[in-house]
Structure formats: structure tokens, C-alpha cells
């Protein structure tokens, strides 16, 4: 019973927002689920990125393997022909003709020109397109001359020469300027039956996979007294791809 003079009873006030505020535990639970959801999304994205990266690498590797296989099918490689291969008849622009036996080369010097020719066999799987050549008046060894001649020193062929895969054909070149110092050096080497070095630049039928091969021409005297040069391969260089050594 209220005492006399006392005012009306004071009722406990309640904040109208208190009912809408969830307990602390519910706040924590909601935050955990949001964090877990974000982490799961990020993890899924990372896994997808890794899978995509692995797939792209695998596809690139397969593409490179396929490209190498195609290049291998187009790659030429020129060796001297076999001694048992047929003799080739080679003509020059001035109607000078020579006969080149299998596995050999021909070198002839006149006051007006030096004629060179060599029988070749393509042991690669692609058509060889001959492009340029360099001749030296001595035998070069890999120990003392490990590098090929600079590309700007190669002489362009005056006509296209092709060596089919697995077949035999020839290379030919001529020096026609008697005032050139190299003319006198090569002419003297031929007259003295000295060894010669030939470097050929060639590639596939698409102009790629360029290769330089060095050949040594060793003079040989036949039983009848005639002179010919035995051709042997010394070294190969890859121009458009990594060397094997």
C-alpha cells in the first residue's frame, strides 16, 4: 500500500530499441558466417585461377610440342653424298660444265673464274633451300675456328638450288672477279691442290630453320692422275634456334 503523500509508482522505463538489438552471441555468429563465406569465395576463386593457369600452361606446352614436331618434319640437314651415289653433271652460267661424283667436290681455276661444286645428300626430313656460301683457302678446325663466318660475308646464290629430303643434289659457286683478293687465294689453293673449306647457309622451304654447315674438301689424286676433292662435314650451326651443344 502506498504511503500517504507518495507519488504515483515509478515504472521501469524500457528503451524502444532494446528489443531490436540481438544478443552478443548472435552478432558473433553472423560475423563468422560472413567471414567464412568471403573466405570460401576467395578460396574458390584461387582454386579456379590455379586450375586455369595449369590448363593454360598445359595447352602452351602441347602447342610448343606440336610446333616442334612440325618443324622437325620441315627441317633439312645437308651432308656430303655417299661415294656410291650417282655422278651429277653441273653447268654454270658461262656454259662451263663439270661432273661431280658422289661424295666428292670439284674445284677448277681459270684466269677468268674459279668453279666450285659439291655433291650433297639431305639427311633431314624437309626440303633444303640453299641460300649462300663462303669459301676459305685452307682447312678450318673447330678447335681453332669454332665459329662460322659472319652472315654478311655469305655470297648469295645466283639461282635457287633445292635438295629434296632423302635425296641427292648439288651446290655450286663461282668466283668471277680476278681483282678480288679471295679470287687469287682460292685460285692458288686449287692450283696447288690444297684443302678448301666451304660453309653453306640454307633453310627450309618456308625460309626458316636456317642452318650453316661447314665442309672440308680434301684433294685426292686418282689412279689416272685426275684430281678431285673428297667432301666431309665438319660442323653444323643453328641460326634461328638454340645450338645442340
Buried (B, 14 or more C-beta within 10 A) or exposed (E): EEEEEEEEEEEEEEEEEEEEEEEEEEEEEEEEEEEEEEEEEEEEEEEEEEEEEEEEEEEEEEEEEEEEEEBEEBBBBBBBBEEEBEEBEBEBEEEBEBEBBBBBBBBBBEEEBBBBBBBBBBBBBBBBBBBBBBBBBEBBEEEEBEEBBEEEEBBEBEEEBBBEBEBBBBBBBBBEEEEEEBBBBBBEBBEEEBBBBBBBBBBBEEEBBBBBBBBBBBBEEEEEEEEBBBBBBBBBBBBEEEEEE
